[in-house]
Every structure is written in structure tokens, then in C-alpha cells.
Amino acid sequence: MAKKKRGRKAATPKKGSAKKSTEIVPLSKIYDSTSIYTTHPIMNYEISKKFYEEVLEFPVNLEIPMAGWYEFRLPVKGALLGLSQYREESGDFKPANSLNISISDVEKAKASLESKGVSTSDIIDYPDMVSMISFEDPDKNNIFLIGPPRVKSSEK
């Protein structure tokens, strides 16, 4: 009588279950340049919508209230701002770090925001680099508007 071989039996692949081999490519080769977005958590969509639409003048791109997701088009082609409705089961509400937007004139931006009742920081000048202001949306998410430098090193 022949001895039985002991050990594991090789698994027989089932039809359609074979792993597809995916080519590994650098991320720089597969980025899709059609859009980029950042997300801010919000407590109240109506208040946030009014702020982003009327104060910052961003057009609405998409609204999905059932999912608590809203998008605004930013002033750069393909750039979006997503607003994510806070849910208590998510834990403590934490504002986003910041949204930074390039502008052509920090003084005009400051005057425009303040004319709409937005409290901004003083203009911060980094000689030869940038001039900027900061402020918060209704949910304390930081926003920075960054423009060309008003101050040159020779003027310090």
C-alpha cells in the first residue's frame, strides 16, 4: 500500500478569482489634473453657504445635503472647497488647519472683507516674500489671503 503524502494541498484558483497584476507607476505619472480640493468641517450649512457665497464670492459647485457634503469653486481652475457637515458621532468639532488663496492686492482684499463685516488680521508683511491677511469663517476655519510683498528688504 502506498503511503499518503502529508502536508497542505495547493489551493486551486477559482475562475475569476485570479489576482490582476497592476503595474506600479510613479504617482507623478497618474495625477489627474482636472481638480484638487480641500475640506473644511462646518456646523451649519446655511450660515457657511452665505459666508462662502456672499462674502468670499465662491460659486456653488455641488450640494448633497443627505450626505452633508457641499462644494464651492475656488478662484483657480479645477480647485474646489468641500464643506463637510459635522456629525456628533465624529467626536469633538475641530476646525481645519487653513485655506490659503493667492490674491493680487492684500489691501483691497482687506477693505473688501471688512466692508462685509469680516474681522481680519492686520496686514502681515514678509519683506521680499508676501503680504497677507488672515480671518476665520463662521466655524473658526482659518483662511489666509496672500499677495505680493508690499515691503522690500531695502525699505525695512
Residue, then its C-alpha position, 0 to 999 in steps of 0.5 A: m500500500a502506498k503511503k499518503k503524502r502529508g502536508r497542505k494541498a495547493a489551493t486551486p484558483k477559482k475562475g475569476s478569482a485570479k489576482k490582476s497584476t497592476e503595474i506600479v507607476p510613479l504617482s507623478k505619472i497618474y495625477d489627474s489634473t482636472s481638480i484638487y480640493t480641500t475640506h473644511p468641517i462646518m456646523n451649519y450649512e446655511i450660515s457657511k453657504k452665505f459666508y462662502e457665497e456672499v462674502l468670499e464670492f465662491p460659486v456653488n459647485l455641488e450640494i448633497p445635503m443627505a450626505g452633508w457634503y457641499e462644494f464651492r469653486l475656488p478662484v483657480k481652475g479645477a480647485l474646489l472647497g468641500l464643506s463637510q457637515y459635522r456629525e456628533e458621532s465624529g467626536d469633538f468639532k475641530p476646525a481645519n488647519s487653513l485655506n490659503i488663496s493667492i490674491s493680487d492686492v492684500e489691501k483691497a482684499k482687506a477693505s473688501l472683507e471688512s466692508k462685509g463685516v469680516s474681522t481680519s488680521d492686520i496686514i502681515d508683511y514678509p519683506d521680499m516674500v508676501s503680504m497677507i491677511s488672515f480671518e476665520d469663517p463662521d466655524k473658526n476655519n482659518i483662511f489666509l489671503i496672500g499677495p505680493p510683498r508690499v515691503k522690500s528688504s531695502e525699505k525695512 
